[in-house]
Amino acid sequence: MIIWINGTFGAGKTTTGTLLAERDPHWRTFDPEWVGYMLRNNLADHPVTDFQHYDSWRRLTPLIADEIARATGQGLVTIQTVLDESYWDELESAFSALGHEIFHVVLEARDDVMVQRIDEDEVETGARQWRLDHLAAYADARPWMEAKADLFLDTSALMPDEAVEKIWAAMPAPPRTS
């Protein structure tokens, strides 16, 4: 199984996803951004504004995730914002074709909370403006994301460990615990 944590920047995806994977040794995180970094580096002469626009990113992400899941025998907690519905549909279809069920979690927070969290992020300070610029795109994508989410969770008033508990409880089959 793949738990895909989607949502806007500042909603707590990375923290929640990391805690979720750390909860049980049968899970590990998978970051599709590394697929994007590899493509951006190797396709530097084919620039895009977002690596998700590379058809190759949408084809390779499920394949690489599948290889990691098969090599490790672990479920994957995938942390990545996907705002384009057609891209989401393409990814979901590819994962399904590889035999993976996706539990799609969308995290969001009130606008003021998201802006505060983005401003306070000390890890990826260079991404601040890009994240702020994409809040409107998230608002536009929110209707389809909510409709296609297995769990839609407002993290405005939740601590990350509380979000993890809600995700864990909502899973279709109880995840294994060690």
N, C-alpha and C positions, 0 to 999 in steps of 0.2 A: 504494500500500500504506500501511496505517496500522500502526505499531508502537504498541500500547497497553501502557504500563507501569503495572501494577496492583500492589497489595500494601499492606502496612501502613505506618503512619507510622514513619519511622526506618529503613526498609529501604534508602534511598538512591535512591528513584525520581527525584526532581527532579535531583539531581546526575548520576545515570547518564543520564537522558533528555536533559539538556542537552548532556552530552558526546557522546552518540550523534548528536544533530542537528548539533553543531558539527563532527563528523568529516567530513561530506560536504555540499557545497552543494546537493545534490539533496534534502536533508531539512531540515525546520524543526520546531520544537516547536509544539504546539497545546495550550493549557490550557483545558479545559472549565469550570474554575472561573469564568472570565470570563462564560460563559453564565449560570452560577448567580448571579453578582453582579448581572448585568443583570436577571434575573428577580426576585431578592430586592428590588432597588430598585424595580422597577415593580409588584411584587405585594406591597408592604409590608403591605397590608391583608388578605393571605392568608398569614400566617406559617406556616412549617414549620421543623422542627428541623434539616433538612438539605435544601439546594436540590435534591438528587437526587430528593426526594419529589415535586417538581413534575413532572407529566406533561410539561409544556412543556420541561423541561430534557432529558428523554430523547428528545423529538422534535427539538428544536432542535440539540442537540450534533452529531448526524450531519450535519444539513443545513449547519450553519456550517462544520464540518470539510470537508465536500465542496466548499463554495464556496471555501475557502482553498486546498485542494489543486488545484482546477481553475484558480483565478486565478494561482497561482504555478507550477503544474506540478511541485510538489514532493511527496514523500511526507511524512507527518506522524508525528512522535513525540509521542504523546499521553500525558500524565502525569496520572493520576487514579486514586484508589482508588475502586473500586466493590465494595461488600461484599454487596449484595443480588443474589442470583443472577437473579431475575426482571428486575431492571434491566439486568444484563449481557446477558441473552438478548435483551431489547428493543433495546438499543444495537447488539449484533452483527447482529441481523436487519435493522435500519435501515441500517447501513453496507453490508451485503451487497446490499440492495435498490438502493442507490446505486452499486453496482459496485465497492465497496472490499473488499479482503481485509484482514483484521486478523491481525496476528501478535501474539498475546496473551502478554505476558511478566509473570510474577508474581515480584516480589522480596520476600524476607523475610529476617529475621535473628533470631538467638536473642533471647529476651525481654530479657536483660540488656543486650545490644547496642542493641536498639531504644530502651529506656528511656534509656540513656546518650546516644544520638544525639538523641533528643527533648529531653533536658535541655540538651544543648550547642548546640542550634539557636539561633543569634543573629539569624536573619533573621525568623522568624515566632514570636517569643516569646509572643505572645498566644494562639497555638494550642496551647501546651504541654498544658494540662489536657484540652482536647478530644481531643487525640491520645492521651494516656494513657488517657482514658476509653474509647477505641475499640479498644484492644488486645484486649479480650475479644471484641468483635464480629468482629475479624479472625480470631481463633482459631476462632470458630464458622463463619466463611465459608471457612476454609482448605481443607476437603475439596473443595468444589465448584470453588474457584479452581484448585487443583492439577489436578483432573480436566479442566478446560477450558483450561488453559494450554498454549501451544505450547512454552513454556520456563518452568520453575520453578527459580529461582536463589536459593540462600542466600548473602547478601552479608556474613554475619558476619565472615568472614576475607578478604573481597575488597576491594581498592581499587576505586574507581569505574571507572578505566580498564580494570581486569581484567574487571569486569562488562560493560563495553561490548564488549570483545573476544569474550566468550562469547556475547553477544546477536548480534553481527555474524556470528560463525561459525555460529550456529544458524538464521539466516534461510533460508527456503526457496529463495530465489534470491539469488545474491550481489548485495548492494546496489552501485549504481554508486559508483565512487570518482573523484574529480577528478584 
